[in-house]
Amino acid sequence: MKSLDVKIWGVRKRASKRPSYDVRWSVAGNVFSESFRTKALADHYRAKLLRAAREGEEFDSETGLPGAMAEKPAALTWYAFALRYLAMKWPHAAPNTRDGINESLTSVTLAMLDDRPGRPADDVLRKSLRNWAFVLPGPQDREVPTDVANTLHWVAKSSRTLAYLADPVNAREVLDSFKIRLDGKAAAAETVRRKRRTFVNAMHYAVDLGEFRENPLSAVRWQKPKVSSEVDPRVVANPQQARSLLHGVSYVGGYNRARGRRLVGLFDCMYFAGLRPAEAVGLAEPDLTLPEQGWGTVVLHRTRPSVGKQWTDSGESHDDRGLKNRPAEDVRRVPIPPQLVTALHDHIDAFGTAADGRLFYSEGGGVVASSTYWRAWREARAIALPPAVVASPLARRPYDLRHSALSTWLNAGVDPTEVAERAGNSVEVLLSRYAKCLDGRQEVANRRIEDLLREYE
């Protein structure tokens, strides 16, 4: 049917629980329409129809579409697509983000496999995908063990095509698979949301590649698990408890080996300066201003997050990067109280610094591993706290020292803007995360309300 028989109307918004935008046109008297979630998508689709009509393309009287726009089933397999998506994301992603993408692609791949003969065991499939398929350099660029190569060959043959996801029922099954752990128990809400986020982003890339007209997951009504961003007030240690815990660290291990003593300053930085563990691990002597008395200063510009060797470009276990959620060259200036100034003086006097100036280092001079300070913290809790409290959530993780610090500052009446600046957060994130920990401020508010009501008695 020639384009002269085509009439293309405008975009019309349709009111419903989930508003949509319709594009309507006719070919040889037959009316067709397509619905889109946003007006931009609808306008883009209408523009493509108009361009085809102006260029004299033939429109099919049954589908209503020109040949170039006829929906073609996606022939690309999910596994082949996932490898392309990984290659696109990997160079620009942080190491921990790479780990998350790898985990998410593995989960989707397992859910997108046909039941073909010769299926390897699930743990073999998972290890091959996690350790070989979704890591760069990929299996085609390095020597792969025979059993892994055979497993990945089976995956490539058994992977369903992307067209499988065009059916909302199938897409929902993949999303639902995120909710179950390997042991059959419910997965953590944050894990489910992280996998879904990667899956959605991958499908946007499939749209960019022309495999779909729009993201197929947008048609799936799927309830995302709710994730609480608020800090549990039970994990927050009061100043007395925090001091007992920090003192307990010094008793971990023998005195001469100093397994605990060399980490006291690290934990002090988390509590007295509110530093993230990766910020404290990367701290170096040139970053400090330590007067003999009074307040000092830390200038933060570097973090050393603990990640696996396969996720970093350097092949080291720790990444070396700038501050979280900031440009690489940005810095953050944090005033530090006299207690921390004294503690850092004592640490430098006792242990000196690593060859590159880092304050905290392993016995061999390397970067302090997260497993090392986690192990020391568990032992310190058992030393410093009564058994009943050890079993509670109180300061269960080293990161909880930062939560305790920020909660203490807010309850002391420090302006939230100043607290947010020192912590490296936005004010909105700060207040939403620590809303349940502001006991002191709640009492002040209660007194003000009570005084106001008393005036009208």
MARMI-874499 format. One line per field, with one value per residue (C-alpha): x, y, z. Coordinates in nm, 3 decimals, always signed. Layout:
residues N
xx: [X	...]
yy: [Y	...]
zz: [Z	...]
END
This chain:
residues 457
xx: [+0.000	+0.151	+0.216	-0.041	-0.312	-0.167	-0.309	-0.120	-0.290	-0.139	-0.054	-0.343	-0.312	-0.530	-0.637	-0.613	-0.444	-0.124	-0.158	-0.043	-0.011	-0.165	-0.039	-0.316	-0.292	-0.476	-0.366	-0.623	-0.903	-0.786	-0.713	-0.413	-0.281	+0.014	+0.036	+0.342	+0.425	+0.561	+0.479	+0.841	+0.827	+0.494	+0.626	+0.935	+0.721	+0.493	+0.795	+0.920	+0.582	+0.577	+0.932	+0.843	+0.534	+0.729	+0.994	+0.728	+0.781	+0.516	+0.290	+0.149	-0.232	-0.242	+0.016	-0.013	+0.366	+0.627	+0.877	+1.154	+0.936	+0.782	+0.845	+1.102	+1.145	+1.477	+1.713	+2.002	+2.033	+2.034	+2.383	+2.533	+2.359	+2.478	+2.839	+2.791	+2.627	+2.912	+3.173	+2.987	+2.953	+3.282	+3.532	+3.333	+3.214	+3.370	+3.498	+3.209	+2.966	+3.132	+3.079	+2.710	+2.665	+2.835	+2.605	+2.293	+2.382	+2.454	+2.109	+1.929	+2.132	+2.040	+1.673	+1.701	+1.830	+1.630	+1.610	+1.853	+2.032	+2.371	+2.291	+2.581	+2.512	+2.383	+2.694	+2.914	+2.702	+2.716	+3.094	+3.162	+2.945	+3.070	+3.441	+3.483	+3.195	+3.105	+3.457	+3.688	+3.904	+3.642	+3.683	+3.760	+4.064	+4.228	+4.300	+3.995	+3.990	+3.827	+3.539	+3.459	+3.476	+3.235	+2.997	+2.995	+2.945	+2.635	+2.513	+2.558	+2.353	+2.084	+2.029	+1.686	+1.661	+1.577	+1.236	+1.145	+1.133	+0.877	+0.612	+0.540	+0.475	+0.827	+0.982	+0.799	+0.940	+1.292	+1.222	+1.070	+1.383	+1.574	+1.370	+1.498	+1.846	+2.038	+1.926	+1.559	+1.519	+1.405	+1.679	+1.753	+1.543	+1.851	+1.992	+1.665	+1.652	+2.015	+1.960	+1.642	+1.819	+2.087	+1.825	+1.624	+1.937	+2.038	+1.698	+1.740	+2.062	+1.867	+1.636	+1.940	+2.058	+1.721	+1.624	+1.305	+1.094	+1.066	+1.182	+0.982	+1.001	+0.784	+0.484	+0.541	+0.351	+0.591	+0.608	+0.956	+1.059	+1.071	+1.416	+1.451	+1.715	+1.687	+1.957	+1.837	+1.876	+1.969	+2.307	+2.404	+2.647	+2.638	+2.968	+3.034	+2.973	+3.184	+3.479	+3.455	+3.457	+3.752	+3.942	+3.855	+4.021	+4.360	+4.326	+4.275	+4.570	+4.905	+5.074	+5.393	+5.219	+4.981	+4.706	+4.447	+4.661	+4.757	+4.384	+4.269	+4.337	+4.146	+3.831	+3.888	+3.867	+3.531	+3.387	+3.542	+3.553	+3.261	+3.479	+3.369	+3.593	+3.736	+3.819	+3.996	+4.194	+4.325	+4.423	+4.786	+5.000	+5.015	+4.633	+4.646	+4.689	+4.765	+4.843	+4.984	+4.654	+4.300	+4.119	+4.293	+4.188	+4.168	+4.155	+3.996	+4.053	+4.114	+3.937	+4.063	+3.750	+3.811	+3.710	+3.818	+4.119	+3.903	+3.709	+3.997	+4.198	+4.518	+4.462	+4.493	+4.241	+4.183	+4.069	+4.234	+3.982	+3.833	+3.555	+3.219	+2.963	+3.202	+3.425	+3.762	+3.953	+3.717	+3.823	+3.639	+3.775	+3.675	+3.760	+3.872	+3.836	+4.129	+4.059	+4.129	+4.428	+4.587	+4.502	+4.663	+4.975	+5.003	+4.949	+5.221	+5.463	+5.401	+5.375	+5.494	+5.350	+5.363	+5.610	+5.351	+5.254	+4.939	+4.862	+4.711	+4.875	+4.903	+5.197	+5.350	+5.296	+4.994	+4.648	+4.440	+4.190	+3.826	+3.837	+4.119	+3.938	+3.606	+3.769	+3.931	+3.600	+3.413	+3.674	+3.664	+3.285	+3.321	+3.583	+3.409	+3.039	+2.831	+2.718	+2.358	+2.473	+2.716	+2.414	+2.232	+2.270	+2.467	+2.771	+2.773	+2.964	+3.260	+3.046	+2.811	+3.080	+3.012	+2.639	+2.712	+2.925	+2.669	+2.384	+2.588	+2.661	+2.296	+2.175	+2.434	+2.252	+2.510	+2.348	+2.250	+2.417	+2.749	+2.705	+2.623	+2.932	+3.159	+2.998	+2.997	+2.619	+2.337	+2.121	+1.816	+1.991	+2.134	+1.802	+1.610	+1.869	+1.907	+1.548	+1.498	+1.826	+1.751	+1.637	+1.775	+1.612	+1.279	+1.290	+1.360	+1.064	+0.838	+0.932	+0.861	+0.518	+0.439	+0.540	+0.322	+0.019	+0.071	+0.042	-0.323	-0.429]
yy: [+0.000	+0.332	+0.611	+0.830	+0.618	+0.688	+0.940	+1.005	+1.187	+1.341	+1.209	+1.177	+1.130	+0.854	+0.884	+0.570	+0.444	+0.441	+0.730	+0.653	+0.832	+0.695	+0.744	+0.688	+0.654	+0.485	+0.287	+0.236	+0.321	+0.079	+0.258	+0.157	+0.280	+0.226	+0.320	+0.458	+0.539	+0.886	+1.161	+1.170	+0.806	+0.865	+1.173	+0.981	+0.698	+0.941	+1.117	+0.785	+0.721	+1.066	+1.026	+0.693	+0.846	+1.146	+0.917	+0.714	+0.385	+0.118	+0.059	-0.286	-0.271	-0.552	-0.427	-0.061	-0.027	+0.055	-0.220	-0.054	-0.037	-0.381	-0.551	-0.825	-1.087	-1.038	-1.310	-1.218	-1.456	-1.318	-1.458	-1.297	-0.971	-0.984	-1.011	-0.702	-0.513	-0.604	-0.485	-0.152	-0.098	-0.238	+0.035	+0.313	+0.122	+0.123	-0.215	-0.273	-0.177	-0.432	-0.696	-0.602	-0.612	-0.951	-1.090	-0.951	-1.080	-1.422	-1.434	-1.333	-1.577	-1.869	-1.771	-1.747	-2.101	-2.363	-2.714	-2.879	-3.214	-3.207	-2.923	-2.873	-2.850	-2.513	-2.438	-2.512	-2.281	-2.003	-2.026	-2.032	-1.725	-1.533	-1.611	-1.637	-1.521	-1.185	-1.061	-0.868	-0.981	-1.238	-1.610	-1.548	-1.337	-1.567	-1.933	-2.108	-2.450	-2.719	-2.779	-2.406	-2.379	-2.672	-2.514	-2.176	-2.349	-2.519	-2.180	-2.018	-2.296	-2.302	-1.930	-1.805	-1.513	-1.162	-1.208	-1.431	-1.120	-0.950	-1.158	-0.988	-1.329	-1.444	-1.116	-1.143	-1.494	-1.359	-1.075	-1.316	-1.531	-1.244	-1.287	-1.637	-1.718	-2.035	-2.192	-2.125	-1.840	-1.490	-1.264	-0.930	-0.644	-0.439	-0.735	-0.773	-0.402	-0.400	-0.691	-0.537	-0.205	-0.375	-0.576	-0.263	-0.079	-0.373	-0.367	+0.005	-0.090	-0.354	-0.075	+0.128	-0.171	-0.191	-0.525	-0.375	-0.074	+0.008	-0.151	-0.477	-0.455	-0.142	-0.364	-0.579	-0.480	-0.606	-0.501	-0.390	-0.487	-0.196	-0.103	+0.101	+0.371	+0.471	+0.377	+0.134	+0.323	-0.005	-0.006	+0.339	+0.333	+0.614	+0.788	+0.564	+0.245	+0.374	+0.448	+0.100	-0.058	+0.149	+0.062	-0.306	-0.302	-0.244	-0.578	-0.782	-1.016	-1.011	-0.686	-0.742	-0.835	-0.541	-0.688	-0.475	-0.179	-0.090	-0.064	+0.153	+0.473	+0.338	+0.286	+0.620	+0.793	+0.627	+0.739	+1.079	+1.205	+1.007	+0.863	+0.575	+0.267	+0.305	+0.671	+0.581	+0.300	+0.542	+0.815	+0.936	+1.158	+1.449	+1.468	+1.558	+1.876	+1.764	+2.047	+1.976	+2.090	+2.155	+2.060	+1.931	+1.875	+1.588	+1.662	+1.365	+1.301	+0.927	+0.602	+0.245	+0.025	-0.348	-0.537	-0.855	-0.856	-0.950	-0.623	-0.374	-0.256	-0.281	-0.642	-0.541	-0.631	-0.265	+0.004	+0.345	+0.615	+0.949	+1.023	+0.852	+1.022	+1.309	+1.410	+1.235	+1.555	+1.673	+1.697	+1.709	+1.894	+1.743	+1.904	+1.642	+1.678	+1.679	+1.315	+1.201	+1.434	+1.272	+0.921	+0.982	+1.131	+0.816	+0.591	+0.760	+0.752	+0.379	+0.250	+0.522	+0.511	+0.286	+0.359	+0.572	+0.765	+0.570	+0.572	+0.225	-0.074	-0.450	-0.625	-0.660	-0.293	-0.351	-0.199	-0.309	-0.569	-0.537	-0.893	-0.788	-0.498	-0.687	-0.976	-0.740	-0.557	-0.881	-0.972	-0.621	-0.639	-0.967	-0.804	-0.471	-0.561	-0.787	-1.113	-0.993	-0.678	-0.871	-1.064	-0.735	-0.521	-0.255	-0.149	-0.489	-0.355	-0.118	+0.112	+0.155	+0.375	+0.630	+0.603	+0.663	+0.968	+1.137	+1.062	+1.210	+1.528	+1.577	+1.514	+1.761	+2.028	+2.071	+2.227	+1.950	+2.141	+2.129	+1.761	+1.678	+1.866	+1.679	+1.344	+1.387	+1.352	+1.579	+1.729	+1.543	+1.206	+1.282	+1.369	+1.086	+0.826	+0.939	+1.041	+0.757	+0.830	+1.189	+1.118	+1.439	+1.659	+1.483	+1.573	+1.938	+1.939	+1.786	+2.058	+2.332	+2.187	+2.148	+2.508	+2.634	+2.437	+2.560	+2.921	+2.859	+2.682]
zz: [+0.000	-0.105	+0.139	-0.040	+0.130	+0.476	+0.724	+1.047	+1.333	+1.643	+1.988	+2.233	+2.610	+2.750	+3.114	+3.325	+3.642	+3.438	+3.189	+2.836	+2.502	+2.182	+1.828	+1.570	+1.193	+0.908	+0.605	+0.324	+0.565	+0.837	+1.169	+1.379	+1.712	+1.947	+2.315	+2.493	+2.855	+2.778	+2.532	+2.416	+2.306	+2.132	+1.949	+1.842	+1.700	+1.516	+1.367	+1.229	+1.065	+0.912	+0.780	+0.619	+0.457	+0.322	+0.174	-0.005	+0.178	+0.137	+0.434	+0.508	+0.518	+0.778	+1.028	+0.937	+0.938	+0.678	+0.611	+0.811	+1.124	+1.110	+1.442	+1.397	+1.668	+1.847	+1.727	+1.956	+2.250	+2.601	+2.668	+2.356	+2.441	+2.804	+2.688	+2.470	+2.754	+2.990	+2.739	+2.714	+3.091	+3.224	+3.126	+3.296	+3.606	+3.953	+4.077	+4.319	+4.043	+3.814	+4.080	+4.103	+3.725	+3.713	+3.985	+3.815	+3.467	+3.616	+3.778	+3.458	+3.248	+3.474	+3.443	+3.062	+2.994	+2.805	+2.947	+2.706	+2.753	+2.923	+3.164	+3.410	+3.782	+3.901	+4.107	+3.804	+3.588	+3.844	+3.897	+3.523	+3.466	+3.769	+3.734	+3.357	+3.137	+3.291	+3.366	+3.135	+2.970	+2.866	+2.804	+2.436	+2.534	+2.790	+2.846	+2.989	+3.159	+2.946	+3.186	+3.198	+2.819	+2.785	+3.037	+2.860	+2.525	+2.668	+2.800	+2.459	+2.292	+2.560	+2.610	+2.507	+2.268	+2.382	+2.214	+2.510	+2.728	+2.503	+2.681	+3.018	+3.178	+3.092	+3.201	+3.534	+3.589	+3.547	+3.791	+4.042	+4.029	+4.194	+4.512	+4.596	+4.722	+4.638	+4.966	+4.883	+5.134	+5.047	+4.912	+5.075	+4.940	+4.846	+4.648	+4.457	+4.376	+4.262	+4.024	+3.887	+3.832	+3.621	+3.430	+3.345	+3.237	+3.016	+2.847	+2.775	+2.596	+2.400	+2.285	+2.177	+1.974	+1.801	+1.956	+2.107	+2.025	+2.396	+2.718	+2.756	+3.136	+3.132	+3.056	+3.367	+3.679	+3.941	+4.304	+4.397	+4.752	+4.992	+5.120	+5.436	+5.406	+5.772	+6.018	+6.285	+6.615	+6.783	+6.606	+6.737	+7.027	+7.283	+7.366	+7.668	+7.470	+7.181	+7.410	+7.564	+7.217	+7.097	+7.415	+7.360	+7.016	+7.179	+7.361	+7.044	+6.980	+7.157	+7.257	+7.057	+6.735	+6.793	+6.576	+6.755	+6.866	+6.509	+6.422	+6.715	+6.521	+6.220	+6.427	+6.604	+6.263	+6.194	+6.527	+6.602	+6.240	+6.092	+5.814	+5.597	+5.640	+5.288	+5.363	+5.686	+5.518	+5.254	+5.501	+5.472	+5.695	+5.444	+5.464	+5.836	+6.034	+6.390	+6.634	+6.979	+7.133	+7.016	+6.697	+6.387	+6.026	+5.780	+5.406	+5.234	+4.865	+4.841	+4.927	+4.925	+4.906	+4.942	+4.626	+4.451	+4.219	+3.920	+3.946	+3.945	+3.644	+3.847	+3.953	+4.320	+4.589	+4.681	+4.442	+4.461	+4.378	+4.478	+4.725	+4.703	+4.475	+4.396	+4.104	+4.110	+4.195	+4.472	+4.838	+5.171	+5.473	+5.809	+6.145	+6.398	+6.778	+7.023	+7.120	+6.764	+6.726	+7.031	+6.910	+6.569	+6.731	+6.944	+6.642	+6.435	+6.728	+6.781	+6.424	+6.188	+5.838	+5.532	+5.253	+5.071	+5.385	+5.475	+5.847	+5.861	+5.699	+5.740	+5.904	+5.559	+5.472	+5.246	+5.250	+5.548	+5.426	+5.525	+5.658	+5.892	+6.060	+6.062	+6.248	+6.498	+6.552	+6.628	+6.888	+7.037	+7.082	+7.272	+7.496	+7.559	+7.578	+7.807	+7.640	+7.603	+7.426	+7.205	+7.072	+6.995	+6.681	+6.874	+6.666	+6.498	+6.196	+6.184	+5.967	+6.265	+6.425	+6.150	+6.222	+6.590	+6.509	+6.286	+6.527	+6.814	+6.620	+6.526	+6.881	+7.007	+6.807	+6.529	+6.223	+5.975	+5.692	+5.876	+5.965	+5.603	+5.481	+5.721	+5.641	+5.264	+5.235	+5.125	+5.399	+5.263	+5.276	+5.619	+5.783	+5.615	+5.717	+6.078	+6.150	+6.401	+6.582	+6.684	+7.041	+7.186	+6.925	+6.980	+7.349	+7.262	+7.022	+7.290	+7.539	+7.287	+7.204	+7.574	+7.647	+7.364	+7.484	+7.842	+7.723	+7.625	+7.943]
END
